[in-house]
Amino acid sequence: MTAPGFAPAPILGSLPNVRVCTRCVMDTTDPDITFDDRGVCSHCHAYDRAVARWVRSGAEGQRQLETAVEGIKRDGAGRQYDCVIGVSGGVDSTFVAYKVRQMGLRPLAVHLDNGWDSEIAATNISSALRALNIDLQTLVIDWEEFKDIQLAFLRAGVADAEIPSDHAIVAAVHHAAAEHGVRHTVWGYNTRTETHLPKAWSQGHFDWRYIRTIHRRYGSGRIRTFPHLSTMSSLFDRFRASRLNLLDFVDYVKADAMAILQRELGWRSYGGKHHENIYTRWYQGWFLPTRFGYDKRKTHLSSLICSGQITREQALGELRQPPYDEDLQRADTDYVIKKLGLTPDGFRAIMNAPKRSFHDFPSHARVRTGRIYAAARRLYRRFR
């Protein structure tokens, strides 16, 4: 079935009456963006603060990473695994798998199969973990239940229909760590290349009340097996488990990492950021630009600009191109409609529904910004 009224995603690289940051390529399609007197945006300033706080480069980064690894080995002595990592087949998570083995750790790799893996993702995971001799635990999500949750988010009219997957990935890793008695989780998130994300485009990933509310209103409301973290379990896991964002302690350059993985592990590139997952490719490359006028490439490219991995001119040139191949956009849209069991009228209703935001639904956001939660976080940091 061809999507009713299908058109390729609009190219949002240079829009009239849109102000663009003079340092990166973020612009006023983020309704909350602000600029200083030099035209530099609030995301760039937040990036600089985050890098100063979290990133450790060169010899200092290596020293701190070695100290962290020694602690992981010590805590994991006598156990089958000393840490748990998440793997998607993408460059960041695969490079983490490569680094933890290089440093002598004994990881368990966890993959969440949400029904949308591309063939290249499955091949990358299999070839990399086989070469690295890492055990894999795959959680195949209940498709009918997950489909109901995904449809609920699409019908709700919120911008981030990827929140259910992101939440389940983190929950799956934490559950595996608890199951195997492992205290440490190691992640591919890194400050250098994954900032510049507007809250108006994406928030509530770990807010179980928000996810449950949307599913109750726009889905069946019945959840039996979906991996999740409640607010209490999230707080408990912060005390029980230790999280290491490994790439913040190495001089991480994405292009260099890709070359290493291709040469040593047979890893293959899948195109754009997170395009190893068909739904994510469609959501970021077609749904968001078409439905909301958001081009998530701007966030990814802006982080790469600020980290010195590409130039602003290169990023602007990329944004003048379609988000991804237009024939593939059509094929992905047809596939998503068919896989989700939508009728033409049902898909049209999703695309024309009123737009809503995170703030239109009950959530635990107030709790997380309150005094009690802030005190708990201070205690947690002191305890750690």
C-alpha positions as CSV (number, residue, x, y, z in Angstrom):
1,M,0.0,0.0,0.0
2,T,1.4,3.4,-1.0
3,A,1.2,6.0,1.8
4,P,-1.8,8.3,1.1
5,G,-0.5,11.7,-0.3
6,F,3.1,10.6,0.1
7,A,5.8,13.2,-0.7
8,P,9.5,13.0,0.1
9,A,10.6,14.7,3.3
10,P,11.1,18.4,2.9
11,I,14.7,19.7,2.8
12,L,15.0,22.0,5.8
13,G,18.6,23.1,5.5
14,S,17.9,26.7,4.6
15,L,14.4,28.0,5.4
16,P,13.3,31.7,5.1
17,N,12.8,33.6,8.4
18,V,14.9,31.0,10.3
19,R,17.8,32.2,12.3
20,V,20.9,29.9,12.3
21,C,23.6,29.7,14.9
22,T,26.9,31.3,13.7
23,R,28.9,28.4,15.2
24,C,26.8,25.3,14.5
25,V,23.7,24.6,12.4
26,M,21.0,24.7,15.0
27,D,18.3,27.2,14.3
28,T,14.9,28.5,15.4
29,T,13.1,25.4,14.3
30,D,13.9,24.7,18.0
31,P,11.3,27.0,19.7
32,D,13.4,27.3,22.8
33,I,16.8,28.3,21.3
34,T,18.5,31.5,22.2
35,F,21.5,33.4,20.9
36,D,24.2,35.5,22.5
37,D,25.4,38.8,21.0
38,R,27.7,37.0,18.6
39,G,24.9,34.8,17.3
40,V,26.1,31.6,19.1
41,C,23.2,29.5,20.3
42,S,22.3,28.2,23.7
43,H,23.1,24.6,22.6
44,C,26.7,25.5,21.9
45,H,27.1,27.1,25.3
46,A,25.5,24.0,26.9
47,Y,27.9,21.8,24.8
48,D,30.9,23.7,26.2
49,R,29.7,23.3,29.8
50,A,29.0,19.6,29.3
51,V,32.4,18.9,27.7
52,A,34.2,20.8,30.5
53,R,32.3,18.7,33.1
54,W,32.3,15.2,31.6
55,V,35.0,14.8,28.9
56,R,38.5,13.9,29.8
57,S,41.0,13.8,26.9
58,G,44.5,12.6,26.3
59,A,46.6,11.2,29.2
60,E,44.2,12.4,31.8
61,G,41.3,10.6,30.1
62,Q,43.4,7.5,29.8
63,R,44.4,7.6,33.4
64,Q,40.8,8.0,34.6
65,L,39.6,5.3,32.3
66,E,42.2,2.8,33.5
67,T,41.2,3.6,37.1
68,A,37.5,2.9,36.2
69,V,38.4,-0.3,34.4
70,E,40.4,-1.5,37.4
71,G,37.4,-1.0,39.6
72,I,35.2,-2.9,37.2
73,K,37.6,-5.8,37.2
74,R,37.9,-5.8,40.9
75,D,34.1,-5.8,41.5
76,G,33.6,-8.5,38.8
77,A,36.2,-10.9,40.2
78,G,34.8,-14.4,40.3
79,R,31.8,-13.7,38.2
80,Q,31.2,-14.7,34.6
81,Y,30.9,-11.1,33.4
82,D,32.2,-7.9,35.0
83,C,30.1,-5.4,33.0
84,V,27.1,-5.2,30.6
85,I,27.1,-3.3,27.4
86,G,24.3,-2.5,25.0
87,V,24.8,-3.2,21.3
88,S,22.8,-2.0,18.3
89,G,25.1,-2.6,15.4
90,G,25.9,1.1,15.2
91,V,29.3,2.6,15.4
92,D,29.3,4.0,19.0
93,S,28.1,0.8,20.7
94,T,30.3,-1.4,18.5
95,F,33.4,0.7,19.3
96,V,32.6,0.4,23.0
97,A,32.5,-3.4,22.6
98,Y,35.9,-3.1,20.9
99,K,37.4,-0.9,23.6
100,V,36.2,-2.9,26.6
101,R,37.8,-6.1,25.2
102,Q,40.9,-4.2,24.3
103,M,41.1,-3.2,28.0
104,G,40.6,-6.7,29.2
105,L,37.0,-6.5,30.5
106,R,34.6,-9.5,30.3
107,P,31.4,-7.9,29.0
108,L,28.0,-9.4,28.4
109,A,26.4,-7.7,25.3
110,V,22.7,-7.0,25.3
111,H,20.7,-6.3,22.2
112,L,17.0,-5.2,22.2
113,D,15.3,-6.6,19.1
114,N,12.2,-4.3,18.7
115,G,11.2,-5.8,15.4
116,W,12.8,-3.1,13.2
117,D,16.4,-4.2,12.9
118,S,17.9,-3.9,9.5
119,E,19.9,-6.7,7.9
120,I,23.1,-4.7,8.2
121,A,22.6,-4.2,12.0
122,A,22.2,-7.9,12.6
123,T,25.3,-8.7,10.5
124,N,27.4,-6.0,12.3
125,I,26.4,-7.3,15.8
126,S,27.1,-10.9,14.8
127,S,30.5,-10.3,13.1
128,A,31.8,-7.9,15.7
129,L,30.9,-10.0,18.8
130,R,32.2,-13.1,17.2
131,A,35.5,-11.5,16.4
132,L,35.7,-10.1,19.9
133,N,34.5,-13.3,21.6
134,I,31.7,-11.5,23.5
135,D,28.6,-13.3,24.6
136,L,25.3,-11.9,23.4
137,Q,21.9,-11.8,25.1
138,T,19.1,-10.7,22.8
139,L,15.8,-9.6,24.2
140,V,13.1,-10.1,21.5
141,I,10.3,-7.7,22.5
142,D,6.7,-8.8,22.3
143,W,5.8,-7.4,18.9
144,E,2.0,-6.9,19.4
145,E,2.5,-5.2,22.7
146,F,5.3,-3.0,21.4
147,K,3.3,-2.2,18.2
148,D,0.5,-1.0,20.4
149,I,2.9,1.3,22.3
150,Q,4.4,2.7,19.2
151,L,1.0,3.4,17.6
152,A,0.0,5.2,20.8
153,F,2.9,7.6,20.6
154,L,2.2,8.3,16.9
155,R,-1.5,9.0,17.6
156,A,-0.6,11.2,20.6
157,G,0.9,13.8,18.3
158,V,4.2,14.1,20.2
159,A,7.4,14.7,18.4
160,D,9.4,11.8,19.9
161,A,7.9,8.5,18.8
162,E,11.2,6.8,19.6
163,I,10.9,7.2,23.3
164,P,9.5,3.6,23.9
165,S,12.6,2.0,22.2
166,D,15.1,4.2,24.0
167,H,13.5,3.5,27.3
168,A,13.3,-0.3,26.7
169,I,17.0,-0.4,25.6
170,V,18.2,1.1,28.9
171,A,15.8,-1.1,30.9
172,A,17.0,-4.3,29.1
173,V,20.6,-3.5,29.9
174,H,19.8,-2.8,33.6
175,H,17.7,-5.9,33.9
176,A,20.5,-8.0,32.4
177,A,23.0,-6.5,34.9
178,A,20.7,-7.3,37.8
179,E,20.0,-10.8,36.5
180,H,23.8,-11.7,36.3
181,G,24.7,-9.8,39.5
182,V,26.8,-7.3,37.6
183,R,27.3,-3.8,39.0
184,H,28.7,-2.0,36.1
185,T,27.2,-0.9,32.8
186,V,29.2,0.6,30.0
187,W,27.6,2.8,27.3
188,G,28.3,4.3,23.9
189,Y,26.7,7.7,24.7
190,N,29.3,10.4,24.4
191,T,29.1,14.1,25.1
192,R,31.2,15.2,22.1
193,T,28.8,13.9,19.4
194,E,25.4,13.6,21.1
195,T,24.4,17.0,22.4
196,H,22.5,19.9,20.9
197,L,19.2,18.0,21.3
198,P,16.2,20.4,21.9
199,K,13.8,19.4,24.7
200,A,11.0,20.4,22.4
201,W,12.0,17.6,20.0
202,S,12.8,14.9,22.6
203,Q,12.3,14.4,26.3
204,G,10.7,12.0,28.7
205,H,12.9,8.9,27.8
206,F,13.1,7.7,31.3
207,D,9.7,9.0,32.6
208,W,7.6,5.9,33.0
209,R,4.6,7.9,34.0
210,Y,4.7,9.8,30.8
211,I,5.0,6.6,28.7
212,R,2.2,4.9,30.6
213,T,-0.1,7.9,30.3
214,I,0.3,8.1,26.5
215,H,-0.3,4.3,26.2
216,R,-3.4,4.4,28.3
217,R,-4.9,7.3,26.4
218,Y,-4.0,6.2,22.8
219,G,-3.4,2.4,23.1
220,S,-4.8,-0.5,24.9
221,G,-3.1,0.4,28.2
222,R,-2.1,-3.2,28.8
223,I,1.6,-3.8,29.4
224,R,2.7,-7.3,30.5
225,T,6.3,-7.8,29.2
226,F,7.6,-4.5,27.9
227,P,11.0,-3.9,29.7
228,H,10.8,-0.7,31.7
229,L,12.1,1.2,34.7
230,S,9.8,2.8,37.1
231,T,10.8,6.0,38.9
232,M,11.7,4.0,42.1
233,S,13.6,1.3,40.2
234,S,15.5,4.1,38.3
235,L,16.5,5.6,41.6
236,F,17.5,2.2,43.0
237,D,19.5,1.3,40.0
238,R,21.5,4.6,40.3
239,F,22.7,3.3,43.7
240,R,23.0,-0.3,42.8
241,A,24.7,0.1,39.4
242,S,27.6,2.1,38.1
243,R,27.4,3.7,34.6
244,L,30.5,4.4,32.6
245,N,30.2,6.5,29.4
246,L,33.5,5.1,28.1
247,L,33.8,7.3,25.0
248,D,34.0,10.4,27.2
249,F,37.4,9.2,28.3
250,V,39.0,8.5,24.9
251,D,39.8,10.9,22.1
252,Y,36.8,9.7,20.2
253,V,36.6,10.6,16.5
254,K,33.7,8.9,14.8
255,A,35.3,8.6,11.4
256,D,38.5,7.1,12.9
257,A,36.3,4.6,14.9
258,M,34.5,3.5,11.8
259,A,37.7,2.9,10.0
260,I,39.0,0.7,12.9
261,L,35.8,-1.3,13.0
262,Q,35.7,-1.9,9.3
263,R,39.3,-3.0,9.2
264,E,39.4,-5.2,12.3
265,L,35.8,-6.4,12.8
266,G,34.2,-6.4,9.3
267,W,31.8,-3.8,10.4
268,R,29.7,-2.1,7.6
269,S,28.4,1.5,7.5
270,Y,24.6,1.9,7.3
271,G,24.4,5.5,6.3
272,G,23.0,8.1,8.7
273,K,23.0,8.3,12.5
274,H,21.0,5.4,13.9
275,H,20.0,4.2,10.4
276,E,20.8,0.7,11.5
277,N,17.1,0.6,12.6
278,I,14.5,0.9,10.0
279,Y,11.9,2.6,12.2
280,T,14.5,5.1,13.5
281,R,15.7,5.8,9.9
282,W,12.1,6.5,8.9
283,Y,11.2,8.5,12.0
284,Q,14.3,10.8,11.8
285,G,14.5,11.0,8.1
286,W,10.9,11.2,7.0
287,F,8.3,11.5,9.8
288,L,10.0,14.3,11.9
289,P,10.7,16.6,9.0
290,T,7.3,16.0,7.3
291,R,5.1,16.1,10.4
292,F,6.9,18.6,12.6
293,G,9.5,20.4,10.5
294,Y,12.4,19.1,12.6
295,D,15.6,17.8,10.9
296,K,17.5,15.8,13.5
297,R,20.6,15.9,11.4
298,K,21.1,19.4,12.7
299,T,21.6,18.1,16.2
300,H,24.1,15.4,15.1
301,L,26.0,17.7,12.7
302,S,26.2,20.5,15.3
303,S,27.8,18.3,17.8
304,L,30.4,17.1,15.2
305,I,31.1,20.8,14.3
306,C,31.7,21.7,18.0
307,S,33.9,18.7,18.5
308,G,36.0,19.7,15.4
309,Q,35.1,16.5,13.4
310,I,33.5,18.4,10.5
311,T,33.3,22.0,9.4
312,R,30.2,24.1,9.5
313,E,30.3,24.4,5.7
314,Q,30.3,20.7,5.3
315,A,27.3,20.4,7.6
316,L,25.4,23.1,5.7
317,G,26.1,21.3,2.5
318,E,24.7,18.0,3.9
319,L,21.6,19.8,5.0
320,R,20.9,20.9,1.5
321,Q,20.5,17.3,0.5
322,P,17.5,15.1,1.3
323,P,17.6,13.4,4.7
324,Y,18.1,10.1,2.9
325,D,17.3,8.5,-0.4
326,E,13.9,9.5,-1.6
327,D,13.0,6.1,-3.0
328,L,13.9,4.5,0.3
329,Q,11.8,7.1,2.1
330,R,8.8,5.9,0.1
331,A,9.6,2.2,0.6
332,D,10.1,2.7,4.4
333,T,6.8,4.6,4.7
334,D,5.0,1.8,3.0
335,Y,6.7,-0.7,5.2
336,V,5.9,1.1,8.4
337,I,2.3,1.5,7.5
338,K,2.0,-2.2,6.7
339,K,4.0,-3.5,9.7
340,L,1.9,-1.3,12.1
341,G,-1.3,-2.5,10.5
342,L,-2.5,0.9,9.6
343,T,-5.2,1.7,7.0
344,P,-4.9,4.8,4.7
345,D,-7.4,6.6,6.9
346,G,-5.5,5.6,10.0
347,F,-2.2,6.8,8.7
348,R,-3.8,10.1,7.5
349,A,-5.3,10.6,11.0
350,I,-1.9,10.3,12.5
351,M,-0.4,12.8,10.2
352,N,-3.2,15.3,10.7
353,A,-3.8,14.9,14.4
354,P,-3.2,18.0,16.7
355,K,0.5,18.4,17.7
356,R,1.2,17.9,21.4
357,S,4.2,18.1,23.6
358,F,5.6,16.3,26.6
359,H,4.1,19.0,28.9
360,D,0.5,18.1,27.7
361,F,0.7,14.8,29.7
362,P,1.2,13.8,33.3
363,S,4.8,12.9,34.1
364,H,7.4,12.7,36.8
365,A,9.1,15.8,35.5
366,R,8.0,17.9,38.5
367,V,9.4,15.3,40.9
368,R,12.7,15.3,39.1
369,T,13.0,19.0,39.4
370,G,11.9,19.2,43.0
371,R,13.9,19.6,46.2
372,I,13.6,16.0,47.3
373,Y,14.9,14.6,44.1
374,A,17.7,17.1,44.0
375,A,18.7,16.2,47.5
376,A,18.6,12.5,46.6
377,R,20.9,13.1,43.6
378,R,23.3,15.0,45.8
379,L,23.4,12.1,48.2
380,Y,23.9,9.7,45.3
381,R,26.8,11.7,44.0
382,R,28.4,11.9,47.4
383,F,27.8,8.1,48.0
384,R,29.5,7.3,44.6
